[in-house]
Amino acid sequence: LFVNERRRGSDPALETCAALPPELADDVSDPADCRLLHRNLTDALAAAEGGAITRWINTKSGNSGTIKLGATEMRGPVACRRAEIALTRAPGTVRRVEVVACLKDGKWTLVKA
């Protein structure tokens, strides 16, 4: 199981629950879950191949998730990627959301699909 805790100069202000897809607002409230999901999503968008699945787990809350990436697509001059996020809350409730993120000013930003 891949648990990503890297601290590569991440902006802590962006690693809050507010930075996550609004569809997950009622499902993610633990700040540690938010950080893990956000970091794994950002890292996957930057480096993973289309079709790759990244997994994370918060051993304290018992919550976990997966991120499955789509291929990079161009929207004009901007590179964008779709990601399917599955969040599993203890004791096993799963919430699935599809998001689109685009690379703007060197940072991945969620946009409307």
C-alpha positions in Angstrom: 0.0 0.0 0.0 1.4 3.4 -1.0 1.2 6.1 1.6 2.6 9.4 0.4 3.9 11.7 3.0 6.5 13.7 1.0 6.9 17.3 1.8 8.4 18.7 -1.4 7.8 22.4 -0.7 4.0 21.9 -0.7 1.9 25.0 0.1 0.1 24.1 3.4 -2.7 26.5 2.6 -3.6 24.3 -0.5 -3.6 21.1 1.6 -6.9 21.9 3.3 -10.2 20.3 2.9 -11.4 23.4 1.1 -8.9 22.6 -1.7 -10.5 19.3 -2.4 -13.4 18.7 -4.9 -16.6 20.1 -3.5 -18.3 16.8 -4.0 -16.2 15.4 -1.2 -16.9 18.2 1.3 -19.3 16.1 3.3 -17.1 13.0 3.2 -13.7 14.4 4.2 -13.3 16.5 7.3 -10.2 15.1 9.0 -7.3 17.5 8.1 -4.9 14.5 7.8 -7.1 12.8 5.3 -7.3 16.1 3.3 -3.5 16.4 3.3 -3.0 12.8 2.2 -5.6 13.0 -0.6 -4.4 16.4 -1.8 -0.7 15.4 -1.8 -1.3 12.1 -3.6 -3.6 13.7 -6.2 -1.0 16.5 -6.8 1.9 14.0 -7.1 -0.1 11.6 -9.3 -1.1 14.5 -11.7 2.5 15.6 -12.0 4.2 12.2 -12.4 1.9 9.2 -13.0 1.1 7.7 -16.4 -2.5 7.6 -17.6 -4.3 4.6 -16.1 -2.1 4.6 -13.0 -3.8 4.0 -9.7 -2.4 5.7 -6.5 -3.5 4.5 -3.1 -3.4 6.3 0.3 -4.4 5.4 3.8 -4.7 7.3 7.0 -4.0 4.6 9.7 -5.3 6.9 12.5 -8.8 7.6 11.0 -9.0 4.3 9.0 -10.0 6.2 5.9 -8.3 5.5 2.6 -8.7 6.1 -1.1 -7.5 5.6 -4.6 -6.9 8.0 -7.5 -7.0 6.7 -11.1 -5.6 9.0 -13.7 -6.6 9.6 -17.3 -4.3 10.6 -20.0 -3.2 14.2 -20.4 -5.4 16.1 -22.8 -4.8 19.6 -24.2 -7.4 22.3 -23.7 -5.9 24.9 -26.0 -2.4 25.5 -24.7 -3.2 24.1 -21.2 -2.5 20.5 -20.2 -5.4 18.9 -18.3 -6.0 15.4 -16.7 -9.1 13.6 -15.5 -8.8 11.8 -12.2 -11.3 9.4 -10.7 -11.2 9.6 -6.9 -12.6 6.9 -4.7 -12.7 7.7 -0.9 -13.4 4.9 1.5 -14.4 5.9 4.9 -14.2 3.5 7.8 -16.2 1.2 8.1 -16.4 0.9 4.3 -18.6 3.6 2.8 -17.2 4.5 -0.7 -17.7 7.8 -2.4 -16.5 8.2 -6.1 -15.9 11.5 -7.8 -14.4 12.4 -11.2 -12.4 15.6 -11.4 -10.5 17.5 -14.1 -7.3 19.3 -13.2 -5.3 21.7 -15.4 -1.7 22.8 -15.1 -1.8 26.6 -14.6 1.3 28.6 -13.6 3.1 25.4 -12.7 0.4 24.2 -10.3 -2.4 21.7 -10.9 -5.8 23.4 -10.3 -9.2 21.7 -10.3 -11.5 23.0 -13.0 -15.1 22.2 -14.1 -15.3 19.2 -16.3 
